[in-house]
Amino acid sequence: MKTKFIEKQNLTPSESMALITGVIMEARSRFRDNGFSFILLGICIGVASIGQFILLQAEYYKLNYYPYLIMPPAGLIVYFYYARKKRE
């Protein structure tokens, strides 16, 4: 991916808006490509956190980290997803 460096210059308001719009569209495109992993891992962290909270409230102190064991399988899913996507 090429990064564009802009020399310091005075931009008109319309040029500024065009630059901002371009940056937003590029970020949106990158998120669309990589959004699966962010969403999956975010959901897994949320579920694991809620699971840990429930276990702590039920006084299962020795087991409170067990919900985080869903993270390695989620990482493998993301790995194989992007490996397959790279092959295509």
PDB file of N, CA, C and O in Angstrom, chain B, residues numbered from 101:
ATOM      1  N   MET B 101       0.844  -1.168   0.000  1.00  0.00           N
ATOM      2  CA  MET B 101       0.000   0.000   0.000  1.00  0.00           C
ATOM      3  C   MET B 101       0.887   1.227   0.000  1.00  0.00           C
ATOM      4  O   MET B 101       1.825   1.312   0.793  1.00  0.00           O
ATOM      5  N   LYS B 102       0.615   2.152  -0.851  1.00  0.00           N
ATOM      6  CA  LYS B 102       1.389   3.372  -0.938  1.00  0.00           C
ATOM      7  C   LYS B 102       0.792   4.424  -0.026  1.00  0.00           C
ATOM      8  O   LYS B 102      -0.423   4.608   0.043  1.00  0.00           O
ATOM      9  N   THR B 103       1.674   5.103   0.665  1.00  0.00           N
ATOM     10  CA  THR B 103       1.238   6.194   1.510  1.00  0.00           C
ATOM     11  C   THR B 103       1.586   7.487   0.815  1.00  0.00           C
ATOM     12  O   THR B 103       2.708   7.668   0.343  1.00  0.00           O
ATOM     13  N   LYS B 104       0.635   8.373   0.754  1.00  0.00           N
ATOM     14  CA  LYS B 104       0.860   9.661   0.099  1.00  0.00           C
ATOM     15  C   LYS B 104       1.244  10.685   1.162  1.00  0.00           C
ATOM     16  O   LYS B 104       0.533  10.880   2.148  1.00  0.00           O
ATOM     17  N   PHE B 105       2.360  11.320   0.943  1.00  0.00           N
ATOM     18  CA  PHE B 105       2.775  12.400   1.833  1.00  0.00           C
ATOM     19  C   PHE B 105       2.457  13.714   1.141  1.00  0.00           C
ATOM     20  O   PHE B 105       2.799  13.922  -0.023  1.00  0.00           O
ATOM     21  N   ILE B 106       1.816  14.568   1.856  1.00  0.00           N
ATOM     22  CA  ILE B 106       1.413  15.849   1.296  1.00  0.00           C
ATOM     23  C   ILE B 106       2.323  16.922   1.883  1.00  0.00           C
ATOM     24  O   ILE B 106       2.483  17.031   3.099  1.00  0.00           O
ATOM     25  N   GLU B 107       2.898  17.691   1.010  1.00  0.00           N
ATOM     26  CA  GLU B 107       3.716  18.794   1.490  1.00  0.00           C
ATOM     27  C   GLU B 107       2.815  19.818   2.149  1.00  0.00           C
ATOM     28  O   GLU B 107       1.640  19.957   1.811  1.00  0.00           O
ATOM     29  N   LYS B 108       3.393  20.524   3.090  1.00  0.00           N
ATOM     30  CA  LYS B 108       2.618  21.531   3.802  1.00  0.00           C
ATOM     31  C   LYS B 108       2.260  22.649   2.831  1.00  0.00           C
ATOM     32  O   LYS B 108       3.134  23.310   2.269  1.00  0.00           O
ATOM     33  N   GLN B 109       0.990  22.841   2.651  1.00  0.00           N
ATOM     34  CA  GLN B 109       0.504  23.875   1.746  1.00  0.00           C
ATOM     35  C   GLN B 109      -0.855  24.346   2.219  1.00  0.00           C
ATOM     36  O   GLN B 109      -1.512  23.678   3.018  1.00  0.00           O
ATOM     37  N   ASN B 110      -1.262  25.470   1.736  1.00  0.00           N
ATOM     38  CA  ASN B 110      -2.571  26.002   2.090  1.00  0.00           C
ATOM     39  C   ASN B 110      -3.611  25.376   1.167  1.00  0.00           C
ATOM     40  O   ASN B 110      -3.522  25.494  -0.055  1.00  0.00           O
ATOM     41  N   LEU B 111      -4.586  24.718   1.759  1.00  0.00           N
ATOM     42  CA  LEU B 111      -5.635  24.073   0.984  1.00  0.00           C
ATOM     43  C   LEU B 111      -6.902  24.910   1.055  1.00  0.00           C
ATOM     44  O   LEU B 111      -7.205  25.547   2.064  1.00  0.00           O
ATOM     45  N   THR B 112      -7.612  24.886  -0.029  1.00  0.00           N
ATOM     46  CA  THR B 112      -8.915  25.547  -0.018  1.00  0.00           C
ATOM     47  C   THR B 112      -9.882  24.650   0.736  1.00  0.00           C
ATOM     48  O   THR B 112      -9.613  23.464   0.925  1.00  0.00           O
ATOM     49  N   PRO B 113     -11.006  25.208   1.165  1.00  0.00           N
ATOM     50  CA  PRO B 113     -11.982  24.364   1.871  1.00  0.00           C
ATOM     51  C   PRO B 113     -12.439  23.156   1.057  1.00  0.00           C
ATOM     52  O   PRO B 113     -12.624  22.074   1.614  1.00  0.00           O
ATOM     53  N   SER B 114     -12.621  23.324  -0.246  1.00  0.00           N
ATOM     54  CA  SER B 114     -13.068  22.187  -1.062  1.00  0.00           C
ATOM     55  C   SER B 114     -11.968  21.132  -1.183  1.00  0.00           C
ATOM     56  O   SER B 114     -12.261  19.936  -1.208  1.00  0.00           O
ATOM     57  N   GLU B 115     -10.703  21.561  -1.260  1.00  0.00           N
ATOM     58  CA  GLU B 115      -9.597  20.602  -1.307  1.00  0.00           C
ATOM     59  C   GLU B 115      -9.468  19.864   0.028  1.00  0.00           C
ATOM     60  O   GLU B 115      -9.178  18.668   0.059  1.00  0.00           O
ATOM     61  N   SER B 116      -9.683  20.582   1.116  1.00  0.00           N
ATOM     62  CA  SER B 116      -9.639  19.951   2.437  1.00  0.00           C
ATOM     63  C   SER B 116     -10.718  18.888   2.569  1.00  0.00           C
ATOM     64  O   SER B 116     -10.461  17.787   3.058  1.00  0.00           O
ATOM     65  N   MET B 117     -11.929  19.223   2.130  1.00  0.00           N
ATOM     66  CA  MET B 117     -13.028  18.251   2.197  1.00  0.00           C
ATOM     67  C   MET B 117     -12.741  17.036   1.317  1.00  0.00           C
ATOM     68  O   MET B 117     -13.048  15.908   1.701  1.00  0.00           O
ATOM     69  N   ALA B 118     -12.155  17.259   0.140  1.00  0.00           N
ATOM     70  CA  ALA B 118     -11.817  16.147  -0.747  1.00  0.00           C
ATOM     71  C   ALA B 118     -10.765  15.251  -0.098  1.00  0.00           C
ATOM     72  O   ALA B 118     -10.846  14.027  -0.201  1.00  0.00           O
ATOM     73  N   LEU B 119      -9.786  15.849   0.565  1.00  0.00           N
ATOM     74  CA  LEU B 119      -8.750  15.077   1.242  1.00  0.00           C
ATOM     75  C   LEU B 119      -9.342  14.269   2.390  1.00  0.00           C
ATOM     76  O   LEU B 119      -9.028  13.089   2.542  1.00  0.00           O
ATOM     77  N   ILE B 120     -10.182  14.882   3.186  1.00  0.00           N
ATOM     78  CA  ILE B 120     -10.823  14.191   4.308  1.00  0.00           C
ATOM     79  C   ILE B 120     -11.711  13.061   3.807  1.00  0.00           C
ATOM     80  O   ILE B 120     -11.702  11.967   4.371  1.00  0.00           O
ATOM     81  N   THR B 121     -12.466  13.313   2.767  1.00  0.00           N
ATOM     82  CA  THR B 121     -13.327  12.283   2.191  1.00  0.00           C
ATOM     83  C   THR B 121     -12.508  11.102   1.677  1.00  0.00           C
ATOM     84  O   THR B 121     -12.888   9.946   1.863  1.00  0.00           O
ATOM     85  N   GLY B 122     -11.380  11.402   1.027  1.00  0.00           N
ATOM     86  CA  GLY B 122     -10.510  10.336   0.534  1.00  0.00           C
ATOM     87  C   GLY B 122      -9.957   9.474   1.653  1.00  0.00           C
ATOM     88  O   GLY B 122      -9.905   8.251   1.528  1.00  0.00           O
ATOM     89  N   VAL B 123      -9.544  10.099   2.745  1.00  0.00           N
ATOM     90  CA  VAL B 123      -9.009   9.360   3.886  1.00  0.00           C
ATOM     91  C   VAL B 123     -10.094   8.481   4.506  1.00  0.00           C
ATOM     92  O   VAL B 123      -9.836   7.328   4.852  1.00  0.00           O
ATOM     93  N   ILE B 124     -11.294   9.016   4.646  1.00  0.00           N
ATOM     94  CA  ILE B 124     -12.402   8.247   5.221  1.00  0.00           C
ATOM     95  C   ILE B 124     -12.760   7.065   4.327  1.00  0.00           C
ATOM     96  O   ILE B 124     -13.005   5.967   4.826  1.00  0.00           O
ATOM     97  N   MET B 125     -12.793   7.273   3.034  1.00  0.00           N
ATOM     98  CA  MET B 125     -13.128   6.185   2.113  1.00  0.00           C
ATOM     99  C   MET B 125     -12.054   5.096   2.142  1.00  0.00           C
ATOM    100  O   MET B 125     -12.374   3.911   2.052  1.00  0.00           O
ATOM    101  N   GLU B 126     -10.792   5.486   2.265  1.00  0.00           N
ATOM    102  CA  GLU B 126      -9.709   4.499   2.338  1.00  0.00           C
ATOM    103  C   GLU B 126      -9.809   3.684   3.625  1.00  0.00           C
ATOM    104  O   GLU B 126      -9.629   2.466   3.606  1.00  0.00           O
ATOM    105  N   ALA B 127     -10.096   4.355   4.742  1.00  0.00           N
ATOM    106  CA  ALA B 127     -10.242   3.648   6.018  1.00  0.00           C
ATOM    107  C   ALA B 127     -11.436   2.705   5.977  1.00  0.00           C
ATOM    108  O   ALA B 127     -11.367   1.588   6.490  1.00  0.00           O
ATOM    109  N   ARG B 128     -12.525   3.149   5.374  1.00  0.00           N
ATOM    110  CA  ARG B 128     -13.720   2.308   5.253  1.00  0.00           C
ATOM    111  C   ARG B 128     -13.417   1.069   4.425  1.00  0.00           C
ATOM    112  O   ARG B 128     -13.872  -0.027   4.751  1.00  0.00           O
ATOM    113  N   SER B 129     -12.654   1.240   3.362  1.00  0.00           N
ATOM    114  CA  SER B 129     -12.296   0.106   2.509  1.00  0.00           C
ATOM    115  C   SER B 129     -11.423  -0.890   3.265  1.00  0.00           C
ATOM    116  O   SER B 129     -11.628  -2.100   3.161  1.00  0.00           O
ATOM    117  N   ARG B 130     -10.448  -0.385   4.026  1.00  0.00           N
ATOM    118  CA  ARG B 130      -9.592  -1.281   4.805  1.00  0.00           C
ATOM    119  C   ARG B 130     -10.389  -2.009   5.875  1.00  0.00           C
ATOM    120  O   ARG B 130     -10.151  -3.191   6.124  1.00  0.00           O
ATOM    121  N   PHE B 131     -11.336  -1.319   6.516  1.00  0.00           N
ATOM    122  CA  PHE B 131     -12.153  -1.984   7.538  1.00  0.00           C
ATOM    123  C   PHE B 131     -13.032  -3.049   6.898  1.00  0.00           C
ATOM    124  O   PHE B 131     -13.241  -4.110   7.486  1.00  0.00           O
ATOM    125  N   ARG B 132     -13.550  -2.782   5.697  1.00  0.00           N
ATOM    126  CA  ARG B 132     -14.378  -3.771   5.008  1.00  0.00           C
ATOM    127  C   ARG B 132     -13.557  -5.027   4.725  1.00  0.00           C
ATOM    128  O   ARG B 132     -14.079  -6.139   4.809  1.00  0.00           O
ATOM    129  N   ASP B 133     -12.280  -4.858   4.390  1.00  0.00           N
ATOM    130  CA  ASP B 133     -11.415  -6.004   4.107  1.00  0.00           C
ATOM    131  C   ASP B 133     -11.028  -6.756   5.373  1.00  0.00           C
ATOM    132  O   ASP B 133     -10.950  -7.984   5.359  1.00  0.00           O
ATOM    133  N   ASN B 134     -10.784  -6.040   6.467  1.00  0.00           N
ATOM    134  CA  ASN B 134     -10.281  -6.656   7.693  1.00  0.00           C
ATOM    135  C   ASN B 134     -11.311  -6.675   8.818  1.00  0.00           C
ATOM    136  O   ASN B 134     -10.979  -7.060   9.939  1.00  0.00           O
ATOM    137  N   GLY B 135     -12.525  -6.280   8.553  1.00  0.00           N
ATOM    138  CA  GLY B 135     -13.527  -6.149   9.599  1.00  0.00           C
ATOM    139  C   GLY B 135     -13.923  -7.448  10.260  1.00  0.00           C
ATOM    140  O   GLY B 135     -14.305  -7.458  11.430  1.00  0.00           O
ATOM    141  N   PHE B 136     -13.839  -8.553   9.525  1.00  0.00           N
ATOM    142  CA  PHE B 136     -14.238  -9.853  10.080  1.00  0.00           C
ATOM    143  C   PHE B 136     -13.462 -10.169  11.354  1.00  0.00           C
ATOM    144  O   PHE B 136     -14.049 -10.560  12.363  1.00  0.00           O
ATOM    145  N   SER B 137     -12.151 -10.001  11.306  1.00  0.00           N
ATOM    146  CA  SER B 137     -11.342 -10.356  12.476  1.00  0.00           C
ATOM    147  C   SER B 137     -11.649  -9.444  13.656  1.00  0.00           C
ATOM    148  O   SER B 137     -11.712  -9.909  14.794  1.00  0.00           O
ATOM    149  N   PHE B 138     -11.842  -8.143  13.398  1.00  0.00           N
ATOM    150  CA  PHE B 138     -12.159  -7.223  14.492  1.00  0.00           C
ATOM    151  C   PHE B 138     -13.493  -7.580  15.136  1.00  0.00           C
ATOM    152  O   PHE B 138     -13.615  -7.566  16.361  1.00  0.00           O
ATOM    153  N   ILE B 139     -14.476  -7.895  14.331  1.00  0.00           N
ATOM    154  CA  ILE B 139     -15.797  -8.209  14.866  1.00  0.00           C
ATOM    155  C   ILE B 139     -15.767  -9.540  15.621  1.00  0.00           C
ATOM    156  O   ILE B 139     -16.293  -9.629  16.731  1.00  0.00           O
ATOM    157  N   LEU B 140     -15.160 -10.573  15.036  1.00  0.00           N
ATOM    158  CA  LEU B 140     -15.117 -11.879  15.693  1.00  0.00           C
ATOM    159  C   LEU B 140     -14.361 -11.810  17.017  1.00  0.00           C
ATOM    160  O   LEU B 140     -14.854 -12.287  18.039  1.00  0.00           O
ATOM    161  N   LEU B 141     -13.180 -11.226  17.004  1.00  0.00           N
ATOM    162  CA  LEU B 141     -12.401 -11.167  18.240  1.00  0.00           C
ATOM    163  C   LEU B 141     -13.056 -10.243  19.265  1.00  0.00           C
ATOM    164  O   LEU B 141     -12.959 -10.495  20.466  1.00  0.00           O
ATOM    165  N   GLY B 142     -13.711  -9.194  18.820  1.00  0.00           N
ATOM    166  CA  GLY B 142     -14.434  -8.322  19.747  1.00  0.00           C
ATOM    167  C   GLY B 142     -15.585  -9.043  20.418  1.00  0.00           C
ATOM    168  O   GLY B 142     -15.800  -8.890  21.620  1.00  0.00           O
ATOM    169  N   ILE B 143     -16.326  -9.827  19.654  1.00  0.00           N
ATOM    170  CA  ILE B 143     -17.429 -10.607  20.225  1.00  0.00           C
ATOM    171  C   ILE B 143     -16.887 -11.641  21.209  1.00  0.00           C
ATOM    172  O   ILE B 143     -17.461 -11.839  22.280  1.00  0.00           O
ATOM    173  N   CYS B 144     -15.783 -12.300  20.851  1.00  0.00           N
ATOM    174  CA  CYS B 144     -15.195 -13.303  21.743  1.00  0.00           C
ATOM    175  C   CYS B 144     -14.722 -12.671  23.048  1.00  0.00           C
ATOM    176  O   CYS B 144     -14.908 -13.256  24.115  1.00  0.00           O
ATOM    177  N   ILE B 145     -14.120 -11.496  22.981  1.00  0.00           N
ATOM    178  CA  ILE B 145     -13.676 -10.824  24.203  1.00  0.00           C
ATOM    179  C   ILE B 145     -14.873 -10.439  25.055  1.00  0.00           C
ATOM    180  O   ILE B 145     -14.839 -10.587  26.277  1.00  0.00           O
ATOM    181  N   GLY B 146     -15.940  -9.944  24.417  1.00  0.00           N
ATOM    182  CA  GLY B 146     -17.148  -9.592  25.169  1.00  0.00           C
ATOM    183  C   GLY B 146     -17.767 -10.794  25.849  1.00  0.00           C
ATOM    184  O   GLY B 146     -18.133 -10.723  27.022  1.00  0.00           O
ATOM    185  N   VAL B 147     -17.889 -11.897  25.128  1.00  0.00           N
ATOM    186  CA  VAL B 147     -18.471 -13.119  25.697  1.00  0.00           C
ATOM    187  C   VAL B 147     -17.599 -13.647  26.834  1.00  0.00           C
ATOM    188  O   VAL B 147     -18.111 -14.053  27.877  1.00  0.00           O
ATOM    189  N   ALA B 148     -16.288 -13.639  26.633  1.00  0.00           N
ATOM    190  CA  ALA B 148     -15.389 -14.126  27.677  1.00  0.00           C
ATOM    191  C   ALA B 148     -15.447 -13.232  28.915  1.00  0.00           C
ATOM    192  O   ALA B 148     -15.409 -13.734  30.039  1.00  0.00           O
ATOM    193  N   SER B 149     -15.537 -11.940  28.727  1.00  0.00           N
ATOM    194  CA  SER B 149     -15.616 -11.021  29.871  1.00  0.00           C
ATOM    195  C   SER B 149     -16.897 -11.238  30.662  1.00  0.00           C
ATOM    196  O   SER B 149     -16.878 -11.267  31.893  1.00  0.00           O
ATOM    197  N   ILE B 150     -18.008 -11.390  29.954  1.00  0.00           N
ATOM    198  CA  ILE B 150     -19.276 -11.650  30.634  1.00  0.00           C
ATOM    199  C   ILE B 150     -19.233 -13.002  31.344  1.00  0.00           C
ATOM    200  O   ILE B 150     -19.732 -13.137  32.462  1.00  0.00           O
ATOM    201  N   GLY B 151     -18.639 -13.999  30.696  1.00  0.00           N
ATOM    202  CA  GLY B 151     -18.495 -15.310  31.332  1.00  0.00           C
ATOM    203  C   GLY B 151     -17.655 -15.246  32.587  1.00  0.00           C
ATOM    204  O   GLY B 151     -17.984 -15.875  33.592  1.00  0.00           O
ATOM    205  N   GLN B 152     -16.564 -14.484  32.536  1.00  0.00           N
ATOM    206  CA  GLN B 152     -15.738 -14.340  33.728  1.00  0.00           C
ATOM    207  C   GLN B 152     -16.500 -13.623  34.836  1.00  0.00           C
ATOM    208  O   GLN B 152     -16.402 -14.004  36.002  1.00  0.00           O
ATOM    209  N   PHE B 153     -17.250 -12.599  34.485  1.00  0.00           N
ATOM    210  CA  PHE B 153     -18.038 -11.884  35.483  1.00  0.00           C
ATOM    211  C   PHE B 153     -19.045 -12.817  36.150  1.00  0.00           C
ATOM    212  O   PHE B 153     -19.204 -12.798  37.370  1.00  0.00           O
ATOM    213  N   ILE B 154     -19.720 -13.628  35.350  1.00  0.00           N
ATOM    214  CA  ILE B 154     -20.711 -14.558  35.895  1.00  0.00           C
ATOM    215  C   ILE B 154     -20.041 -15.580  36.817  1.00  0.00           C
ATOM    216  O   ILE B 154     -20.559 -15.881  37.892  1.00  0.00           O
ATOM    217  N   LEU B 155     -18.901 -16.106  36.399  1.00  0.00           N
ATOM    218  CA  LEU B 155     -18.195 -17.069  37.251  1.00  0.00           C
ATOM    219  C   LEU B 155     -17.725 -16.434  38.556  1.00  0.00           C
ATOM    220  O   LEU B 155     -17.785 -17.066  39.611  1.00  0.00           O
ATOM    221  N   LEU B 156     -17.261 -15.198  38.493  1.00  0.00           N
ATOM    222  CA  LEU B 156     -16.834 -14.525  39.723  1.00  0.00           C
ATOM    223  C   LEU B 156     -18.020 -14.238  40.636  1.00  0.00           C
ATOM    224  O   LEU B 156     -17.895 -14.347  41.856  1.00  0.00           O
ATOM    225  N   GLN B 157     -19.163 -13.874  40.069  1.00  0.00           N
ATOM    226  CA  GLN B 157     -20.345 -13.621  40.883  1.00  0.00           C
ATOM    227  C   GLN B 157     -20.864 -14.907  41.518  1.00  0.00           C
ATOM    228  O   GLN B 157     -21.436 -14.879  42.608  1.00  0.00           O
ATOM    229  N   ALA B 158     -20.665 -16.032  40.837  1.00  0.00           N
ATOM    230  CA  ALA B 158     -21.084 -17.329  41.377  1.00  0.00           C
ATOM    231  C   ALA B 158     -20.016 -17.920  42.300  1.00  0.00           C
ATOM    232  O   ALA B 158     -20.154 -19.043  42.785  1.00  0.00           O
ATOM    233  N   GLU B 159     -18.956 -17.152  42.535  1.00  0.00           N
ATOM    234  CA  GLU B 159     -17.864 -17.523  43.436  1.00  0.00           C
ATOM    235  C   GLU B 159     -17.068 -18.735  42.965  1.00  0.00           C
ATOM    236  O   GLU B 159     -16.611 -19.534  43.782  1.00  0.00           O
ATOM    237  N   TYR B 160     -16.905 -18.871  41.668  1.00  0.00           N
ATOM    238  CA  TYR B 160     -16.028 -19.891  41.093  1.00  0.00           C
ATOM    239  C   TYR B 160     -14.682 -19.221  40.795  1.00  0.00           C
ATOM    240  O   TYR B 160     -14.317 -19.030  39.635  1.00  0.00           O
ATOM    241  N   TYR B 161     -13.958 -18.873  41.845  1.00  0.00           N
ATOM    242  CA  TYR B 161     -12.739 -18.089  41.693  1.00  0.00           C
ATOM    243  C   TYR B 161     -11.623 -18.846  40.977  1.00  0.00           C
ATOM    244  O   TYR B 161     -10.823 -18.243  40.261  1.00  0.00           O
ATOM    245  N   LYS B 162     -11.568 -20.160  41.167  1.00  0.00           N
ATOM    246  CA  LYS B 162     -10.510 -20.943  40.526  1.00  0.00           C
ATOM    247  C   LYS B 162     -10.771 -21.148  39.030  1.00  0.00           C
ATOM    248  O   LYS B 162      -9.854 -21.494  38.285  1.00  0.00           O
ATOM    249  N   LEU B 163     -11.989 -20.940  38.596  1.00  0.00           N
ATOM    250  CA  LEU B 163     -12.350 -21.179  37.192  1.00  0.00           C
ATOM    251  C   LEU B 163     -12.597 -19.893  36.413  1.00  0.00           C
ATOM    252  O   LEU B 163     -13.017 -19.955  35.257  1.00  0.00           O
ATOM    253  N   ASN B 164     -12.351 -18.737  37.005  1.00  0.00           N
ATOM    254  CA  ASN B 164     -12.806 -17.500  36.377  1.00  0.00           C
ATOM    255  C   ASN B 164     -12.110 -17.175  35.062  1.00  0.00           C
ATOM    256  O   ASN B 164     -12.631 -16.360  34.301  1.00  0.00           O
ATOM    257  N   TYR B 165     -10.971 -17.766  34.758  1.00  0.00           N
ATOM    258  CA  TYR B 165     -10.277 -17.481  33.505  1.00  0.00           C
ATOM    259  C   TYR B 165     -10.690 -18.423  32.370  1.00  0.00           C
ATOM    260  O   TYR B 165     -10.291 -18.203  31.227  1.00  0.00           O
ATOM    261  N   TYR B 166     -11.460 -19.441  32.646  1.00  0.00           N
ATOM    262  CA  TYR B 166     -11.852 -20.420  31.633  1.00  0.00           C
ATOM    263  C   TYR B 166     -12.541 -19.814  30.402  1.00  0.00           C
ATOM    264  O   TYR B 166     -12.281 -20.274  29.290  1.00  0.00           O
ATOM    265  N   PRO B 167     -13.397 -18.816  30.550  1.00  0.00           N
ATOM    266  CA  PRO B 167     -14.034 -18.281  29.344  1.00  0.00           C
ATOM    267  C   PRO B 167     -13.049 -17.740  28.306  1.00  0.00           C
ATOM    268  O   PRO B 167     -13.361 -17.700  27.115  1.00  0.00           O
ATOM    269  N   TYR B 168     -11.863 -17.326  28.752  1.00  0.00           N
ATOM    270  CA  TYR B 168     -10.880 -16.791  27.802  1.00  0.00           C
ATOM    271  C   TYR B 168     -10.234 -17.882  26.955  1.00  0.00           C
ATOM    272  O   TYR B 168      -9.462 -17.579  26.045  1.00  0.00           O
ATOM    273  N   LEU B 169     -10.537 -19.134  27.240  1.00  0.00           N
ATOM    274  CA  LEU B 169     -10.013 -20.224  26.421  1.00  0.00           C
ATOM    275  C   LEU B 169     -10.688 -20.281  25.051  1.00  0.00           C
ATOM    276  O   LEU B 169     -10.299 -21.092  24.210  1.00  0.00           O
ATOM    277  N   ILE B 170     -11.688 -19.437  24.815  1.00  0.00           N
ATOM    278  CA  ILE B 170     -12.277 -19.370  23.471  1.00  0.00           C
ATOM    279  C   ILE B 170     -11.411 -18.522  22.533  1.00  0.00           C
ATOM    280  O   ILE B 170     -11.632 -18.529  21.322  1.00  0.00           O
ATOM    281  N   MET B 171     -10.438 -17.798  23.070  1.00  0.00           N
ATOM    282  CA  MET B 171      -9.613 -16.929  22.233  1.00  0.00           C
ATOM    283  C   MET B 171      -8.678 -17.697  21.283  1.00  0.00           C
ATOM    284  O   MET B 171      -8.585 -17.311  20.117  1.00  0.00           O
ATOM    285  N   PRO B 172      -7.981 -18.758  21.712  1.00  0.00           N
ATOM    286  CA  PRO B 172      -7.136 -19.488  20.756  1.00  0.00           C
ATOM    287  C   PRO B 172      -7.915 -20.068  19.566  1.00  0.00           C
ATOM    288  O   PRO B 172      -7.451 -19.935  18.433  1.00  0.00           O
ATOM    289  N   PRO B 173      -9.088 -20.711  19.772  1.00  0.00           N
ATOM    290  CA  PRO B 173      -9.834 -21.171  18.600  1.00  0.00           C
ATOM    291  C   PRO B 173     -10.288 -20.006  17.696  1.00  0.00           C
ATOM    292  O   PRO B 173     -10.306 -20.132  16.471  1.00  0.00           O
ATOM    293  N   ALA B 174     -10.647 -18.890  18.313  1.00  0.00           N
ATOM    294  CA  ALA B 174     -11.038 -17.729  17.506  1.00  0.00           C
ATOM    295  C   ALA B 174      -9.851 -17.223  16.695  1.00  0.00           C
ATOM    296  O   ALA B 174     -10.006 -16.826  15.541  1.00  0.00           O
ATOM    297  N   GLY B 175      -8.678 -17.238  17.297  1.00  0.00           N
ATOM    298  CA  GLY B 175      -7.470 -16.842  16.565  1.00  0.00           C
ATOM    299  C   GLY B 175      -7.185 -17.779  15.400  1.00  0.00           C
ATOM    300  O   GLY B 175      -6.772 -17.338  14.327  1.00  0.00           O
ATOM    301  N   LEU B 176      -7.405 -19.070  15.612  1.00  0.00           N
ATOM    302  CA  LEU B 176      -7.210 -20.032  14.509  1.00  0.00           C
ATOM    303  C   LEU B 176      -8.213 -19.801  13.384  1.00  0.00           C
ATOM    304  O   LEU B 176      -7.873 -19.904  12.206  1.00  0.00           O
ATOM    305  N   ILE B 177      -9.444 -19.492  13.757  1.00  0.00           N
ATOM    306  CA  ILE B 177     -10.463 -19.203  12.740  1.00  0.00           C
ATOM    307  C   ILE B 177     -10.044 -18.009  11.906  1.00  0.00           C
ATOM    308  O   ILE B 177     -10.140 -18.041  10.679  1.00  0.00           O
ATOM    309  N   VAL B 178      -9.581 -16.957  12.561  1.00  0.00           N
ATOM    310  CA  VAL B 178      -9.133 -15.761  11.839  1.00  0.00           C
ATOM    311  C   VAL B 178      -7.929 -16.091  10.963  1.00  0.00           C
ATOM    312  O   VAL B 178      -7.850 -15.641   9.820  1.00  0.00           O
ATOM    313  N   TYR B 179      -6.995 -16.874  11.494  1.00  0.00           N
ATOM    314  CA  TYR B 179      -5.815 -17.250  10.709  1.00  0.00           C
ATOM    315  C   TYR B 179      -6.201 -17.999   9.438  1.00  0.00           C
ATOM    316  O   TYR B 179      -5.744 -17.656   8.347  1.00  0.00           O
ATOM    317  N   PHE B 180      -7.045 -19.027   9.578  1.00  0.00           N
ATOM    318  CA  PHE B 180      -7.428 -19.813   8.406  1.00  0.00           C
ATOM    319  C   PHE B 180      -8.308 -19.013   7.453  1.00  0.00           C
ATOM    320  O   PHE B 180      -8.266 -19.230   6.242  1.00  0.00           O
ATOM    321  N   TYR B 181      -9.092 -18.103   7.982  1.00  0.00           N
ATOM    322  CA  TYR B 181      -9.923 -17.241   7.131  1.00  0.00           C
ATOM    323  C   TYR B 181      -9.045 -16.397   6.223  1.00  0.00           C
ATOM    324  O   TYR B 181      -9.295 -16.312   5.021  1.00  0.00           O
ATOM    325  N   TYR B 182      -8.008 -15.766   6.794  1.00  0.00           N
ATOM    326  CA  TYR B 182      -7.148 -14.914   5.986  1.00  0.00           C
ATOM    327  C   TYR B 182      -6.208 -15.723   5.109  1.00  0.00           C
ATOM    328  O   TYR B 182      -5.826 -15.260   4.034  1.00  0.00           O
ATOM    329  N   ALA B 183      -5.822 -16.929   5.542  1.00  0.00           N
ATOM    330  CA  ALA B 183      -5.007 -17.793   4.690  1.00  0.00           C
ATOM    331  C   ALA B 183      -5.792 -18.203   3.446  1.00  0.00           C
ATOM    332  O   ALA B 183      -5.256 -18.214   2.338  1.00  0.00           O
ATOM    333  N   ARG B 184      -7.064 -18.540   3.641  1.00  0.00           N
ATOM    334  CA  ARG B 184      -7.908 -18.902   2.491  1.00  0.00           C
ATOM    335  C   ARG B 184      -8.168 -17.691   1.602  1.00  0.00           C
ATOM    336  O   ARG B 184      -8.186 -17.796   0.376  1.00  0.00           O
ATOM    337  N   LYS B 185      -8.368 -16.543   2.240  1.00  0.00           N
ATOM    338  CA  LYS B 185      -8.625 -15.318   1.484  1.00  0.00           C
ATOM    339  C   LYS B 185      -7.402 -14.925   0.661  1.00  0.00           C
ATOM    340  O   LYS B 185      -7.536 -14.420  -0.454  1.00  0.00           O
ATOM    341  N   LYS B 186      -6.207 -15.156   1.213  1.00  0.00           N
ATOM    342  CA  LYS B 186      -4.979 -14.818   0.493  1.00  0.00           C
ATOM    343  C   LYS B 186      -4.782 -15.716  -0.725  1.00  0.00           C
ATOM    344  O   LYS B 186      -4.283 -15.266  -1.757  1.00  0.00           O
ATOM    345  N   ARG B 187      -5.179 -17.000  -0.605  1.00  0.00           N
ATOM    346  CA  ARG B 187      -5.067 -17.925  -1.733  1.00  0.00           C
ATOM    347  C   ARG B 187      -5.987 -17.550  -2.882  1.00  0.00           C
ATOM    348  O   ARG B 187      -5.660 -17.783  -4.046  1.00  0.00           O
ATOM    349  N   GLU B 188      -7.128 -16.974  -2.561  1.00  0.00           N
ATOM    350  CA  GLU B 188      -8.116 -16.643  -3.601  1.00  0.00           C
ATOM    351  C   GLU B 188      -7.780 -15.403  -4.362  1.00  0.00           C
ATOM    352  O   GLU B 188      -8.523 -15.011  -5.262  1.00  0.00           O
TER     353      GLU B 188
END
